[in-house]
């Protein structure tokens, strides 16, 4: 028995078995590296599922948390707190949106955006309530976001689903047009589908959807929980496609390791009023202090630009591996959200070999792995990861 196996046994005894975990018990992290309970070192190219955008234990985040924890952790939202308003200001001043609401997770952010869409439809579209979303999308695991998600295997255990969602093929503007009725209030899309397999739309897809929404008076809501905060090479994913959404949702990378969610809206469609929405812990001082410090550092040091360059390097190195291994079907991505797809369902087997070699990856599909390293990853770390990945591929 190892120290890690002891902890894994405790998890199996005490924790609800809702997650398919890798057999790695992480106890410490620094930058792009983590260590398990037995002292083994890994390169972390999962980064908490695109959460740790500045890596583990970044000094800017650590300092903000320590200072805020010694000052004020939380007070109810019937009072003002400075870190919450600092974070609100930096997000709004660096986006095309006008107002923000903070929650605690991506699912909460999407729930809030969906409530906003329904309220907007009630006020401005004669009670319209339907939201068009895409197949292969992922929007969360609460009841509304499960219904919004376009993947049946997330939904089958929880029927009947909340009504009001219409699913169409991703990257198909005509499908959205055909699905639009007098009941439609909004179109809800990911700029790049992350959990669906890192699916990248045509360059003009979102701009054409934007034109359709304008023509029909619909809200365009973009789920930027995985693509936002520099992941694609710009601060927000919508900037990569030259569109201005009416609403975006953020989480994951916004917290730099702390739990936060947010939805940002244009002023004209912020239909929610006092009493319509709220959160006890949403926008608490501790989390928003960390998020503000991280976002300020991200912007001032052009971390999104670095992510763009590192993403290009990562894809070059992955394509070199593709040329070596015939069972690699595709390499695709944008910025530091990248996938490698295989001809068969070998992702689980590959992760076992990668773990053994000291590289942490994510099996986004049975036949695909996803790369989401910290945005400040270095060329040297990418090269080391590709060497380890090559070794793992060679064992398939």
Secondary structure, DSSP 4 states (H G I P E B T S, - for coil): --HHHHHHHHHHHHS-S-S---S--EEEEEBTEEEETT--EEEESSHHHHT-TT-BT-HHHHHHHHHHHTT-----TTS--HHHHHHHHHHHHTSS--EEEEESSHHHHHHHHHHHHHHHHHHHSTT--EEEEETT----SSHHHHHHSS-GGGTGGGPSPPS-EEEE-TT-HHHHHHH--TTEEEEEE-SEETTTT-EE--TTHHHHHHHHHHHHT-EEEEE-TTTTTTTTSSSSGGGGTT---SEEEE-GGGTTTS--EEEEE-GGG----TTS---SSTT-HHHHHHHHHHHHHHHHTTHHHHHHHHHHHHHHHHHHHHHH-TTEEEEEEETTEEEEEESSS-HHHHHHHHHHHTEE-EEEETTEEEE---TT--HHHHHHHHHHHHHHHTT-
